[in-house]
């Protein structure tokens, strides 16, 4: 029997196109709206801050990702994905015609709920459709496309808002959402193993939504909170709700989060890697951009352009990382990615001064992005590999939840490092950024040790969960109804 030719790209399918396009739609919406905030503030917020338009969306997504991911395992990927696209598109329509800020915020909450259903079903749908090396490559392509979409979002948002007004940043979702829904109806097969809604953990779901929602809100507001009695009450509510959620999960017959999954060292290592990755990427980049603007004196456009080496390298090397884990130990691949990322961060910490020429920073920025790309996609593939097929949606929800928490924790914790070491003025901002980059480099070392130790070759099966991919008859033809 001839050996199968090694692939560099996953075979194209309707499912892959659908997942990439719909995920890109959600990722773009995470940042595109921020570009139109000044116009929104002037039009429907009576000149007041319109930051709540971004916050409500993020809180809704953060609160619902784990719940929706677990529900997709029981109710079916197709049903939840179709519902997510429909809700997201209808909420975009409501946001487009919003007469005031209250209406707009309500629409954004609903839009965030739809976005959660779209995002957490990406990995499960690809896992159902592909197997083995093709699955790794598909997840890598999905991650790279999402990164590219995030890179283009500010540009697209600026063009739409300046040309057509702020309502255009929501209206652009309408034709794209309708097209995605039609494609989903045609290409998505019935979800294998969907067990129905009879064993839904409603109490655990409500506690988790309360805990994650309040925690996300607190982290998003951490930069301007004075920690009054109200903020302390919110923190206490989040802690109590999450503690109660964990207690319920130990007894629930069909838990929203199966805590026994963390008994697998490889799974725990992958989840810790997801958390640390967002701490480093989101938290570190926030204060690096501040150095570009206040330390080097670059314009917002110049600062944004100087960040592009990170994203471009991450896009390219994400596919390389997905390819490497096909025939190399995943822990070693992921660890080498974090090591390269740490080197880039350490060089930046040593190199930046108020007088450093921008071109001297390009190479360490490329190392930062390349390391993140090599480590990123394999982490998701490992998490899927060591999990039973009927829990892939739960895993995707956990990945999304920890990524969101990592971004918030990273921004807040590294913000404290910046504040303790920096201040106002070019030199003070540079000192703060150097401290942040140094701490991030140290955390990269922690990530290397964690992944190499926990994600060992003996702890990750060579192929994946013992399941065949979903039948491909849905690609290009109407799929059977989701029962």
N, C-alpha and C positions, 0 to 999 in steps of 0.2 A: 504494500500500500504506500503510495508516494507521500512524502512528508508534506504537511500543509505549509504553504508559503506564509512567512511572517508578514503581517500587515503593518503599515505605518499610519493608516487612518481606518476608522471603523467603517464597515459597509453602510452606505447611506440607506436610510429607511424613512418612511413617513413618520414613525414614532420619534426618531432622532431629530428630524426637522421640526416637528411639533414641539418637543420638549425644549430645544434650543431657542426657538422663536418666542415661545410663551414665557420662558424664564428671562430672556432678554427684555421682554416687555415689562416684567416686574422689576428687574434690576434698574432699568432706565428710570422707572417711576420713583425709585428710591431717592434719586438725586435731581431729576429734571425739574421737580416742583420747586426745589430750593432756589433755582435760578429765577423763578417768577415771583418770589415772595415780596419784593418791593412793590411790584405792580398789584399784587393781591392786597397788600396792606393799604395802598392808596385807594383801591376801588371798593372793596367790601368790608374792610376792617376799620374804616374811619381813621386811617393813619396810624392805628395801633399795631403792635407787633403781630405778624401773622405766623410766627414760629409754630403755633399750635397745629397748623395744617400739616407740618412734617411730623410733629410729635405724636399726634393721634394715629397716624398711619403706622409709625414704628411700634407704638404700644400695642396696637391691634395685632400686628404681625408677630411680635415677640410673645404675646400671650397665647396665641393660637397654634403656633407651628407644631409643637409636640402633640397637642390634642388631635389636630387634623391629620398628622402623620399616622397616629395610631388608629384613627377611624378609617383611614384608607385601607388598612390591613383587614378590617372587618366588613366594611361596606363596599369595597372595590375601588381600585385606582380610577377606573373610567368614570364612575359616578361622581367621585369627589373632584376629579380634574375638570369634568364638564361643568359641575356646579361652580367651581372656583373661577373658571373663565367667564361664565355668565354673570356671576356676582361682581367680579372685577369690572367687566364692561359696563354693566348697568350703573354701578357706582360711579364710573368715570363720566357717564352721561349726566348723572345727578350733579357731579362736581362742575361739569361744564356750564350748567345753567344755574348754578348756585346764586341766589340773590343776596346772601349775607354770609358772614363768617360762621355762624352757628350751623347753617345748612351745609356749608362746605366741610366743616369738621365732621359732621355726621356722615357725610358721603365718604370721607376719608377713612373713617372707622370701618365702614362696610367694605371699602376698597381694600383695606389692609387684611380683612378676613378672606376675601377672595384671593389676594396675593399669597397668603399663607398656604391655601389649598393648592395653588399652582406650584409654588416653590418646593414644598415637601414631597410632591409626587414625581418630581423630576428623576431622582435616583431610582425609586422603585419601578417606574415605567421602563427605564433603561435596563434595570436589572432583570425585569421580566422578559424584555425583548432580546437581550444579548447574553452571552455566556463567555467565560474564560477571558482570553486576551482581548476579544472584541468588546467585552463589557468594560474592561479597563480603558480601552481607547475611547469608547463612547462617553464614559464619565469624564475622561480628560478633555474631549472635544466640547462637552457641555460646560465644563468649568472654564475653559479658555474662551468660549463664546460669551459667557456671562461676564468675564473680566473685560472683554472688548466692549461689550455693551455699556458697562459702567464707565469705561474710558470715554466713550462717545456721548454719553448722556449730557454732560455740561454744555458741550458744543451744540447739540440738538436743542436743548432747552433754551439756550441763548438766542438761537435763530428764530425759534417759534415764538418766544415771548416778545422779542423786539419787533418781529414782522407782523404777527397777528394778535398779540395780546396774551395775557396770562391764561385765558380759557383754552387756548390752543394746546397747552401742555397736557390738558386732560382730554380734549377732543381727539388728539392723535391716537388715543387708545381705542377709539370706537371702531374704525375699520379694521384695525389690527386684531382687536378682540373678536369681532365677528368672524374674520377669516380663520383665526385659531380655533374657534368653536366648531366651525364647519369641518375643518381638517381633523379635529379630534373625533368627531362623530364618524368620520370615514375610516380612520386608521387605527383607532384604539380597540383592541379585542377585549372581550370580557375578562376582568381581572381573575387570575387563577387563585383559588383558595379563599375567595371572599366569604366570610362566615356569617354575614348578616349583622343586624344591629341589636340582636337580643342580649348580648353580653357586654354592652357598653358600660364603661366605668364613669357614670355621670358625676358622682361625688368627687372622685379624683380629678376629673376634667375641670370641674368648677374651681376646686382648690388650686389647681395648677394655673389656670387662667388668672385667678386673683393674684396669686403669688408672683407670677412672671410679669403680669401687667403692671403691678405696682413697682416691682423691681426695675423694670425697663423704664418706666416713667421717672423714677428716682435717678437712674443713671443718666438719662437724657438731660435732666435738669441739674446735674451735679455741678456744672460749671458756675451756676449763678445762685445756688441755694445757700442760705445762711444757717441752715440746720436749726430752724425754729422748732417749736413744739409740733407743728403740722408735719414737717419733714420727718421728724423722729417717729411720729405715729405711722406714717406711710412705711418707713423702714420696718417697724415692729409688725405691721400688718403683713408685709411681704415675708418676713421670717417665719411668722406663725403659720401663714397659709402654706408655705413650702414645707415646713416641718410636718404639718397635718397631712399634706399630700403624700409625703414619704411613708408616714404611718399607715395611711389607707392603702398604699401600693403593696405593702407587705401582706395584706389580708384579702385584697380584691381578687376574685376568681379570674378576671380578665383585665389586668391592670393597664392603665394608660402608658406607663413606663415599667417594663419588666426589669426590676433591679438586678436580677440574677445575671443579666447580660454583662454587667460590670465585673462578674466573677471571672470572665475571660481576660487574661492579661493583655492580649492583643487588642481587644475591644476597648478596654480602659486606656491603653496607650494611644489608640487612635483618637478617642474622645479628648484626652488631655492635649494631644497635638493640635486638634481643631481649636480648642480654647486658646492655647498659647499662640497659635498662628494669627488669630484675630487680635490678640493683645499686641503683638509685635507690628502687624501690618497696619491696622487702623489707628491704634494708639500712637505708634511711632510716627506715622505719616502726618498726623495732625500737627505735631510740633516741629516736624521737619519743614512743612509748608510755612509755618510761622517764622522759622529761621530764614527761609528763602525771601519772604516779604519784608520782615523787620530787621533781619541781620544783613542780608545782601542787598536789600532795597529793590528787589524785583517787583514788577507789576503783577497783579493777579494772573494775567495771561502768561507772563514769563514764569511765574511760580508753577502754574499748571503744566506748562510745557516741560519744565525741568523734572517733573514727576513722571513724564511719559516713559523714560527708560525702565522704570520699575514695572509698569503695566505691560509694556511690549515684551520684555524679557519673560514675564510671568506667563503671558499667553503662549509664547513659543515653547518654553521649557515645560509647561504643563503637559503638553502632548509627549514630550520626551520622557517625563517622569512616568506617565501612564504606560509607555512602551517598555521602560526599564524593568518594571515590576513583573513583566511577563516571564523573565528568565533570571531574575536576581532577587535576593532576599528583600522583601518589602521594607523591613526595619532599617536595613542598610541604605536603601535608596532614600527613604524619608529622612533618615539621620543625616545623610550627605547633603540633602537639600537644606536642612536647617543649619548645617555647618557652613555652607556657602553663604546663606543668609546672614549668619552671625559674623562672618568675615566682612561682608559688605557693611554691616552696621558698625563694626569696630573701626574699620578704616574711616568711615564717615565721622565717627566720634573724634578721631584723632586729627582729621583733615580740616574740619570746618573752622573758619575764622571769619570775622566781618570783611576780610579782604580776599578770601579764597575765590579764584576765578571759577565761574560756573562749570566750565568744561572739565575742571579737575575732579568734579564730583560724578561725572557720567559713569565711569567704570565701576565704582562701588555701588552706585544706584542700580546698574545692570546686574551686579552680583546679588544684591538684595532681591531683585525681582526674579532672577533665574533660580535662586535657592527656594523662594516661595513657590514657584511653578513646579519644580522637581518634587517638592514635599507635598503640595496641596492635593492634587488629584489622587495619588496613591493612598492617602489617608482615607478618602471616601471609599476607594475600592477595597481596602482592607476591612473597613467596618462592615461592608456588604458581605465579604467573603466569610467572615467568622460568625455570621448571623443566619438564623433559619430564614428561608424564603418568606414565610408568612409574617415575619416581623420587620421586613425591610422598610416599610412605611414608618414604623416606630423609630427605626434607626435614623432615617432621614429627618424626622422631627427632632431627634436628639441632636443631630449634627447642626441643624439650623438654629436650634435654641442655644446651644453652646457657642456657636459662632456669634450670635447676637449678644450674648452675655460677655463674651470675650472682647468684642468691640467696645461695649460700655465700660467694662472693668478696665480695659487698657487705656481708654481715654481718660477715665477718672484717676486711676493709679499713677499713670505716667504724667498726668497733669499735676499731681501733687509733687512728683519729682521735679518737674519743670519749675513749679512755683518756689520750691525750696532752694533751687540752685540758680534761678534766673530773676528777671525783673524787667524794667523798661530800658530802652536803649539797645543799640546794635550789639554791644559786647555782652550785656546781660542776657539778651535773648539767645545769643550764641552759646553762652555758658549753660543756660537751661536746656537747649537742644542737645548739647554734647552729653549732659547728664542723662537725658532720656535715651539717647542712642547707646550710651554705655550700658545702662540697665537692660535695654533691649538685647544687646549683644550677649549679656550674661544669661538672660532668659533663653536665648537660642541654644546656649550650652546645655541648659536644663532640658530643652526639647530634644536635643541630640541624645543625651544619656537616657531619657525616658523612652524614646522610640526604639533605640537600638536594644535596650534591655527588655522592654515589654513586647515589642513586635518582632520576636525572634522567628527564625525559619521553622522551628518545630511547632510554633503556636499559630501559624497561618497556613491553612491548607493550600495546596498548589493551584487548585482550580477555583472552587467557591462552594457555596451551599449546594447540597445534593439535589439539584433541581434543573430541569431543562428550561430553556427560555420559552417564553410564551409563543404560541403559534404565530407565524408571520402573515397569516391570511388577511389580516386587517390592513396591511400595507397597500394602499392604493385602491382598496375595495371597501364597501360598507361593512363595518364590524357588526357582529351579532349583538343583540340587545343585552345590556348589563342586567342580569337577573338579580 
